[in-house]
Amino acid sequence: MSDVKNYNEIIDEILVRVEERHGIMLELKKIVSENVLEEALADLKAAEESDFAEIGRLMQMAHGASARAGEKSKIMKKLKKF
């Protein structure tokens, strides 16, 4: 289960990055001209999409690790019976 915990920690770190970007976007909207803003927002949104894709991949890996741990547990229980 430590793999699942590690994946969840990484996901939490990515979500913090996403929240920080949202804060940056709000600040940019307050102080920057429209042309510069559009370019900066496009870069931030692309990074956000990349982060969400990474979160999806990590969630799949966490699910796989959980399934493997379950299978190992079943095998260990069967071996203990012998």
Backbone as a printed PyTorch tensor [residue, N CA C, xyz], in Angstrom:
tensor([[[  0.8130,  -1.1940,   0.0000],
         [  0.0000,   0.0000,   0.0000],
         [  0.8610,   1.2660,   0.0000]],

        [[  2.1510,   1.1220,   0.2280],
         [  3.0050,   2.3140,   0.2420],
         [  3.0650,   2.9610,  -1.1360]],

        [[  2.9550,   2.1490,  -2.2060],
         [  2.9300,   2.7290,  -3.5480],
         [  1.7170,   3.6300,  -3.7190]],

        [[  0.5750,   3.1560,  -3.2450],
         [ -0.6520,   3.9480,  -3.3440],
         [ -0.4900,   5.2520,  -2.5680]],

        [[  0.0990,   5.1620,  -1.3870],
         [  0.3160,   6.3600,  -0.5690],
         [  1.2370,   7.3380,  -1.2900]],

        [[  2.2980,   6.8180,  -1.9020],
         [  3.2290,   7.6800,  -2.6420],
         [  2.5300,   8.3730,  -3.8060]],

        [[  1.7210,   7.6130,  -4.5510],
         [  0.9940,   8.2040,  -5.6730],
         [  0.0440,   9.2940,  -5.1830]],

        [[ -0.6440,   9.0330,  -4.0840],
         [ -1.5770,  10.0250,  -3.5440],
         [ -0.8550,  11.2860,  -3.0760]],

        [[  0.3390,  11.1350,  -2.5190],
         [  1.1220,  12.3020,  -2.1110],
         [  1.5270,  13.1400,  -3.3210]],

        [[  1.9230,  12.4720,  -4.3920],
         [  2.3060,  13.1880,  -5.6120],
         [  1.0960,  13.9170,  -6.1900]],

        [[ -0.0550,  13.2470,  -6.1860],
         [ -1.2840,  13.8730,  -6.6760],
         [ -1.5950,  15.1230,  -5.8630]],

        [[ -1.4530,  15.0310,  -4.5450],
         [ -1.6970,  16.2000,  -3.6890],
         [ -0.7520,  17.3470,  -4.0330]],

        [[  0.5170,  17.0320,  -4.3060],
         [  1.4820,  18.0640,  -4.6800],
         [  1.0890,  18.7370,  -5.9950]],

        [[  0.6130,  17.9430,  -6.9340],
         [  0.1950,  18.4980,  -8.2240],
         [ -1.0180,  19.4060,  -8.0400]],

        [[ -1.9510,  18.9810,  -7.1990],
         [ -3.1360,  19.8040,  -6.9500],
         [ -2.7600,  21.1400,  -6.3110]],

        [[ -1.7230,  21.1400,  -5.4830],
         [ -1.2400,  22.3980,  -4.9060],
         [ -0.7080,  23.3030,  -6.0150]],

        [[  0.0300,  22.7190,  -6.9660],
         [  0.5320,  23.5090,  -8.1020],
         [ -0.6190,  24.1180,  -8.8890]],

        [[ -1.6630,  23.3280,  -9.1010],
         [ -2.8220,  23.8210,  -9.8440],
         [ -3.4480,  25.0090,  -9.1140]],

        [[ -3.6000,  24.8830,  -7.8040],
         [ -4.1710,  25.9830,  -7.0190],
         [ -3.2870,  27.2290,  -7.0830]],

        [[ -1.9700,  27.0370,  -7.0390],
         [ -1.0570,  28.1750,  -7.1340],
         [ -1.2050,  28.8690,  -8.4830]],

        [[ -1.3640,  28.0780,  -9.5390],
         [ -1.5480,  28.6600, -10.8660],
         [ -2.8300,  29.4770, -10.9400]],

        [[ -3.8750,  28.9720, -10.2990],
         [ -5.1310,  29.7250, -10.3010],
         [ -4.9350,  31.0830,  -9.6280]],

        [[ -4.1720,  31.0980,  -8.5510],
         [ -3.8660,  32.3640,  -7.8850],
         [ -3.0810,  33.2990,  -8.7820]],

        [[ -2.1230,  32.7450,  -9.5070],
         [ -1.3250,  33.5470, -10.4440],
         [ -2.2220,  34.1230, -11.5310]],

        [[ -3.1310,  33.3040, -12.0510],
         [ -4.0350,  33.7840, -13.0970],
         [ -4.8900,  34.9460, -12.5950]],

        [[ -5.3780,  34.8340, -11.3850],
         [ -6.1900,  35.9220, -10.8240],
         [ -5.3770,  37.2030, -10.6820]],

        [[ -4.1390,  37.0750, -10.2200],
         [ -3.2780,  38.2530, -10.0820],
         [ -2.9540,  38.8660, -11.4450]],

        [[ -2.6880,  38.0090, -12.4350],
         [ -2.3850,  38.5150, -13.7760],
         [ -3.5590,  39.3060, -14.3390]],

        [[ -4.7510,  38.8130, -14.1080],
         [ -5.9350,  39.5070, -14.6200],
         [ -6.0510,  40.9110, -14.0370]],

        [[ -5.5440,  41.0980, -12.8330],
         [ -5.6360,  42.4030, -12.1750],
         [ -4.6210,  43.4130, -12.7070]],

        [[ -3.4220,  42.9400, -13.1000],
         [ -2.3370,  43.8920, -13.3480],
         [ -1.7780,  43.9250, -14.7690]],

        [[ -2.1400,  42.9840, -15.6210],
         [ -1.4740,  42.8680, -16.9210],
         [ -2.4380,  43.2500, -18.0410]],

        [[ -1.8730,  43.7850, -19.1310],
         [ -2.6940,  44.1380, -20.2960],
         [ -3.2690,  42.8770, -20.9460]],

        [[ -4.2940,  43.0530, -21.7340],
         [ -5.0420,  41.9330, -22.3190],
         [ -4.1730,  41.0330, -23.2040]],

        [[ -3.3090,  41.6080, -24.0540],
         [ -2.4770,  40.8060, -24.9580],
         [ -1.5050,  39.9240, -24.1890]],

        [[ -0.8390,  40.4950, -23.2260],
         [  0.1120,  39.7340, -22.4130],
         [ -0.6370,  38.6930, -21.5920]],

        [[ -1.7960,  39.0760, -21.1220],
         [ -2.6020,  38.1790, -20.3040],
         [ -2.9910,  36.9260, -21.0730]],

        [[ -3.4410,  37.0810, -22.2970],
         [ -3.8740,  35.9290, -23.0910],
         [ -2.7360,  34.9260, -23.2860]],

        [[ -1.5520,  35.4320, -23.5670],
         [ -0.3960,  34.5490, -23.7650],
         [ -0.0310,  33.8300, -22.4710]],

        [[ -0.0090,  34.5670, -21.3820],
         [  0.3260,  33.9640, -20.0870],
         [ -0.7290,  32.9500, -19.6650]],

        [[ -1.9890,  33.2780, -19.8710],
         [ -3.0610,  32.3510, -19.5160],
         [ -2.9880,  31.0740, -20.3460]],

        [[ -2.6470,  31.2130, -21.6180],
         [ -2.5230,  30.0330, -22.4750],
         [ -1.4320,  29.1080, -21.9430]],

        [[ -0.3100,  29.6740, -21.5380],
         [  0.7790,  28.8640, -20.9810],
         [  0.3550,  28.1910, -19.6800]],

        [[ -0.3220,  28.9430, -18.8210],
         [ -0.7600,  28.3820, -17.5410],
         [ -1.8090,  27.2920, -17.7360]],

        [[ -2.7080,  27.4960, -18.6770],
         [ -3.7400,  26.4870, -18.9330],
         [ -3.1320,  25.2230, -19.5280]],

        [[ -2.1300,  25.3740, -20.3830],
         [ -1.4450,  24.2060, -20.9430],
         [ -0.7480,  23.4230, -19.8340]],

        [[ -0.1200,  24.1250, -18.9150],
         [  0.5360,  23.4560, -17.7860],
         [ -0.4960,  22.7610, -16.9080]],

        [[ -1.6410,  23.3890, -16.7320],
         [ -2.7030,  22.7910, -15.9240],
         [ -3.2220,  21.5090, -16.5770]],

        [[ -3.4220,  21.5340, -17.8840],
         [ -3.8690,  20.3390, -18.5940],
         [ -2.8520,  19.2170, -18.4470]],

        [[ -1.5870,  19.5610, -18.5190],
         [ -0.5280,  18.5760, -18.3310],
         [ -0.5860,  17.9850, -16.9240]],

        [[ -0.8190,  18.8350, -15.9370],
         [ -0.9300,  18.3550, -14.5550],
         [ -2.1170,  17.4180, -14.3890]],

        [[ -3.2540,  17.7710, -14.9850],
         [ -4.4210,  16.9020, -14.8650],
         [ -4.1940,  15.5630, -15.5650]],

        [[ -3.4790,  15.5740, -16.6820],
         [ -3.1380,  14.3230, -17.3580],
         [ -2.2370,  13.4730, -16.4660]],

        [[ -1.2930,  14.1260, -15.7990],
         [ -0.4040,  13.4070, -14.8840],
         [ -1.1830,  12.8430, -13.7000]],

        [[ -2.1410,  13.6020, -13.1880],
         [ -2.9730,  13.1050, -12.0920],
         [ -3.7280,  11.8610, -12.5380]],

        [[ -4.2840,  11.8830, -13.7380],
         [ -4.9900,  10.7150, -14.2610],
         [ -4.0860,   9.4990, -14.3440]],

        [[ -2.8720,   9.7120, -14.8380],
         [ -1.9140,   8.6060, -14.9530],
         [ -1.5510,   8.0700, -13.5720]],

        [[ -1.3170,   8.9660, -12.6230],
         [ -0.9640,   8.5390, -11.2640],
         [ -2.1130,   7.8040, -10.5840]],

        [[ -3.3390,   8.2340, -10.8570],
         [ -4.4900,   7.5410, -10.2790],
         [ -4.5950,   6.1230, -10.8310]],

        [[ -4.3160,   5.9580, -12.1200],
         [ -4.3170,   4.6240, -12.7090],
         [ -3.2170,   3.7650, -12.0890]],

        [[ -2.0550,   4.3500, -11.8880],
         [ -0.9480,   3.6050, -11.2900],
         [ -1.2710,   3.2310,  -9.8460]],

        [[ -1.9050,   4.1360,  -9.1070],
         [ -2.2880,   3.8480,  -7.7260],
         [ -3.3090,   2.7220,  -7.6870]],

        [[ -4.2490,   2.7490,  -8.6110],
         [ -5.2490,   1.6810,  -8.6780],
         [ -4.5750,   0.3430,  -8.9800]],

        [[ -3.6420,   0.3510,  -9.9220],
         [ -2.9060,  -0.8710, -10.2520],
         [ -2.1010,  -1.3870,  -9.0710]],

        [[ -1.4690,  -0.4830,  -8.3390],
         [ -0.6900,  -0.8850,  -7.1610],
         [ -1.6020,  -1.4730,  -6.0980]],

        [[ -2.7710,  -0.8970,  -5.9410],
         [ -3.7330,  -1.4070,  -4.9660],
         [ -4.2070,  -2.8010,  -5.3660]],

        [[ -4.4680,  -2.9940,  -6.6470],
         [ -4.9010,  -4.3060,  -7.1340],
         [ -3.7980,  -5.3440,  -6.9360]],

        [[ -2.5540,  -4.9630,  -7.2190],
         [ -1.4390,  -5.9000,  -7.0200],
         [ -1.2870,  -6.2590,  -5.5490]],

        [[ -1.4610,  -5.2780,  -4.6770],
         [ -1.3610,  -5.5400,  -3.2370],
         [ -2.4560,  -6.5020,  -2.8060]],

        [[ -3.6460,  -6.3410,  -3.3630],
         [ -4.7480,  -7.2540,  -3.0500],
         [ -4.4500,  -8.6650,  -3.5080]],

        [[ -3.8820,  -8.8000,  -4.6950],
         [ -3.5180, -10.1240,  -5.2110],
         [ -2.4270, -10.7600,  -4.3540]],

        [[ -1.4420,  -9.9810,  -3.9600],
         [ -0.3740, -10.5070,  -3.1000],
         [ -0.9450, -10.9760,  -1.7750]],

        [[ -1.8930, -10.2370,  -1.2530],
         [ -2.5210, -10.6050,   0.0120],
         [ -3.2510, -11.9340,  -0.1230]],

        [[ -3.9690, -12.1250,  -1.2210],
         [ -4.6830, -13.3830,  -1.4560],
         [ -3.7020, -14.5480,  -1.5540]],

        [[ -2.6150, -14.3370,  -2.2630],
         [ -1.6090, -15.3900,  -2.4260],
         [ -0.9910, -15.7430,  -1.0780]],

        [[ -0.6810, -14.7300,  -0.2780],
         [ -0.0860, -14.9780,   1.0430],
         [ -1.0460, -15.7620,   1.9340]],

        [[ -2.3260, -15.4470,   1.8860],
         [ -3.3110, -16.1810,   2.6830],
         [ -3.3740, -17.6350,   2.2520]],

        [[ -3.3260, -17.8860,   0.9380],
         [ -3.3490, -19.2570,   0.4340],
         [ -2.0970, -20.0100,   0.8560]],

        [[ -0.9470, -19.3360,   0.8140],
         [  0.3030, -19.9830,   1.2070],
         [  0.3150, -20.3100,   2.6950]],

        [[ -0.2950, -19.4700,   3.5150],
         [ -0.3390, -19.7210,   4.9560],
         [ -1.1780, -20.9490,   5.2870]],

        [[ -2.1420, -21.2610,   4.4360],
         [ -2.9910, -22.4310,   4.6690],
         [ -2.2100, -23.7250,   4.4930]],

        [[ -1.1620, -23.6850,   3.6870],
         [ -0.3610, -24.8900,   3.4610],
         [  0.5680, -25.0520,   4.5860]]])
